[in-house]
Each structure stands twice: as C-alpha cells, then as structure tokens.
C-alpha cells in the first residue's frame, strides 16, 4: 500500500557515521586491524562534520500502482555557483525550500511551489491520512480502496536525491591515462559545464528517428 512516509529537507548522518561510532576508539585499539588500520581510523576521525550533512535537491515521484505508472521529477534549480556557501550563508544553504524548484513532467516543465506542495506530492498516503500519526492503512481504509475499483495507489516519492554540503574537487584524466596518473585537480565550482559531442549526436539521431516514425 502507499503508506505515508515523511523525509527531511536536511539530512545529518553524523550520528550513523564511522567517525561517531568509533569516536572513543584509540589508535592502539585498532592495531592489528588490517582492513582499516591505524592511519585509516585517524583519517575517518579527521573528517569535517560537513561531510555528513546533505540537503534535499531532487525528488522522483511515482503515480499509479506497483505494476504500472508514471514518473516525473521535482528539482532544485539553484545549484552550482549560485548555491549559498560559507559560514555566513549556513541558514540559507539549509533552506532548500526557499530555493526555486521546478517540476519536470515529460514535455511539461513548470514552476513548483516546494513549501506548499511537497507534502501532498511526495509523502504518499491518502489525503485523509495527512493529519494521522500512524502511516498504515486501517482495515476500513483498505476495504474502501479495494471496493473503489481504482488501480492507482496515488502518488509518492520513489527516489530522493540529496546533495552533500562539503564538495570534493574533481580530477581531469587524459584519454588512455594509466592507473598511476593522478590527473589534474579541478575545483568543484570551476568545472566547465558542457554536453559532450557524442551525447549531442545520440540525441539528435533519436530526435530525427522520432520525427520519421511520427
């Protein structure tokens, strides 16, 4: 059944991290552990807290039933260089609900009011479940659904996309580079944004075939 399921705008996973679980473990305790090693445990302990904080930037929605349906996406479009960063913008970064969002539904792309519509679009459950403390269907609700003749469970989030606060730089490797090549490090926010020609060629070919078939 399409039970109601809430999810946060900001996700802090530090509580479940190796760093937190092993915070009271000393280097001596790890001696003899070849899988992680003393250096490994030390590196994990030195990870900054930002490594464990993520914010919601995308939601894939499914409508219909288990054996058929339709998918569309809700996406935060304020990304990359426009994303608020730094200690002074901590609260702004966390308020993903204040950023501009759009709904991408096949050929239709339109503005999406995150604050007003996210819950009813993606939390699932019947409308009458919105104020319930339990996320399961009662026997009465189940019988009502089965007798309604409908084949749709409604709509709910199918996949959530969270983006980590701390960004790692990328490495640019030359074609046919060997495994030992460290590549050139490129700052995350300075990566050139472009669509490779081979992808453009595939899309253009698909579009031409579609026109011919139509």
Helices and strands as residue ranges (DSSP letters): E 10-12, G 14-16, H 18-21, H 27-30, H 37-45, G 49-52, E 53-64, E 69-76, G 80-82, G 87-89, H 90-94, G 96-98, E 101-105, E 108-112, H 114-122, G 127-129, H 139-147, E 155-164, E 170-172, E 184-186, G 188-190, H 197-213
